[in-house]
Amino acid sequence: MTHPFTKKEKIRFQQVDYAGIVFYPRFLEMLNCLVEDWFEEALDQPFSKMHETNGIPTVDLKVQFKKAARLGEILTKKLWVKNLGSTSILCGFSFENEQGKTCLEGEVTLVNVAFQENKNDIKAEPFNEEMKNKISNYKL
């Protein structure tokens, strides 16, 4: 991997609590946006197209809140691959403030699933070789 997938995000009023710091569930929404952006921008798999036949649900999540992030700050969100299985990806992530201090870090496991016609049944499905190659570009 030459570098992690990286995006910047400004902390907005809608993301903070009365004390002016990010309300913890908003961090998880930011993480989900980072994953969605990674699939669209780096892996060429926008959720709008992928979710016609497949999904990539989170099946495990480990989060450590390290430092408060405040209204108006700009976070640098980073995502990288720690392990690529046949149907799953273990990713590391970190969110850093403008001083380079880590506000949030952790791991997220995503599983590639296929929908049946009625979308009521899903099952794990192996990534194709092209997708595995794209994902591998972000592996440590």
C-alpha positions in Angstrom: 0.0 0.0 0.0 1.3 3.4 -0.9 -1.1 5.3 1.3 -4.5 4.9 2.9 -7.8 6.1 1.4 -8.1 9.6 2.8 -10.9 12.2 3.0 -11.3 15.4 4.9 -14.5 16.4 6.8 -15.5 19.6 8.5 -17.3 19.1 11.8 -20.8 20.7 11.4 -23.3 21.8 14.0 -25.6 18.8 13.2 -22.8 16.5 14.4 -22.2 17.9 17.8 -23.8 17.9 21.2 -24.5 20.7 23.6 -20.8 20.9 24.6 -19.8 21.4 21.0 -18.1 18.1 20.6 -18.9 15.3 18.1 -21.8 13.1 19.5 -20.3 9.6 19.3 -22.9 8.1 16.9 -22.0 10.8 14.4 -18.5 9.4 14.2 -20.0 6.1 13.1 -22.0 7.9 10.4 -18.7 9.6 9.3 -17.1 6.1 9.1 -19.9 4.8 7.0 -19.5 7.8 4.6 -15.8 7.0 4.4 -16.4 3.4 3.5 -19.0 4.5 0.9 -16.6 7.0 -0.6 -13.8 4.4 -0.7 -16.0 2.0 -2.7 -17.1 4.7 -5.1 -13.9 6.7 -5.6 -11.2 4.1 -5.2 -12.9 0.8 -6.0 -15.2 2.1 -8.7 -18.2 0.5 -7.0 -20.7 3.2 -6.1 -23.3 2.0 -3.5 -26.1 3.2 -5.8 -25.0 0.7 -8.4 -23.7 -2.1 -6.1 -26.8 -2.3 -4.0 -28.9 -3.4 -7.0 -27.4 -6.9 -6.5 -24.9 -6.8 -3.6 -24.2 -5.2 -0.3 -21.3 -4.7 2.0 -22.6 -4.8 5.5 -20.5 -4.2 8.6 -20.4 -7.4 10.7 -17.8 -6.3 13.3 -16.8 -2.9 14.6 -14.1 -1.9 17.2 -13.8 1.8 18.0 -11.7 3.7 20.4 -12.5 7.3 21.1 -9.2 9.1 21.8 -9.8 12.8 21.7 -12.9 15.0 21.4 -13.5 16.6 18.0 -15.0 20.0 18.0 -17.4 22.1 15.9 -15.6 23.7 13.0 -12.5 21.4 13.1 -11.5 19.6 10.0 -10.8 15.9 10.4 -8.7 13.8 8.1 -10.3 10.3 7.9 -8.1 7.4 6.8 -9.0 3.8 5.8 -6.7 0.9 4.9 -7.0 -2.8 4.5 -5.5 -5.1 7.2 -6.8 -8.4 5.8 -8.6 -9.4 2.7 -10.5 -12.7 2.8 -12.5 -14.3 0.0 -15.7 -12.6 1.1 -14.6 -10.1 3.8 -12.3 -7.2 4.4 -10.9 -6.2 7.7 -10.1 -2.4 7.6 -8.3 -0.2 10.0 -9.3 3.5 10.3 -8.4 6.6 12.0 -9.7 10.2 12.2 -7.1 12.9 13.0 -7.6 16.6 13.8 -5.7 19.4 12.2 -2.9 19.0 14.7 -2.4 15.4 13.7 -3.9 14.1 17.0 -6.0 10.9 16.7 -9.7 11.5 17.7 -11.0 8.1 16.7 -9.4 4.8 15.6 -10.5 1.2 15.2 -11.3 -1.7 12.9 -14.3 -2.5 10.8 -15.1 -5.9 9.1 -17.1 -5.7 5.9 -18.6 -8.7 4.2 -19.5 -8.9 0.5 -23.1 -10.3 0.2 -25.3 -11.1 -2.7 -29.1 -10.5 -2.6 -31.5 -13.0 -3.8 -34.3 -11.8 -6.2 -36.6 -10.7 -3.5 -33.8 -9.2 -1.4 -35.1 -11.1 1.6 -32.2 -13.6 1.6 -28.6 -12.6 1.5 -25.4 -14.8 1.5 -21.7 -14.1 1.6 -20.2 -14.0 -1.9 -16.5 -14.1 -2.9 -15.1 -10.9 -4.4 -14.2 -11.2 -8.0 -10.5 -11.0 -9.0 -10.8 -7.4 -10.3 -12.3 -6.2 -7.0 -9.7 -8.1 -5.0 -6.9 -6.4 -6.9 -8.4 -3.0 -6.4 -8.9 -3.6 -2.6 -5.3 -5.0 -2.4 -4.0 -1.5 -3.4 -5.0 -0.4 0.2 -3.5 -3.4 2.1 -0.7 -2.9 4.6 
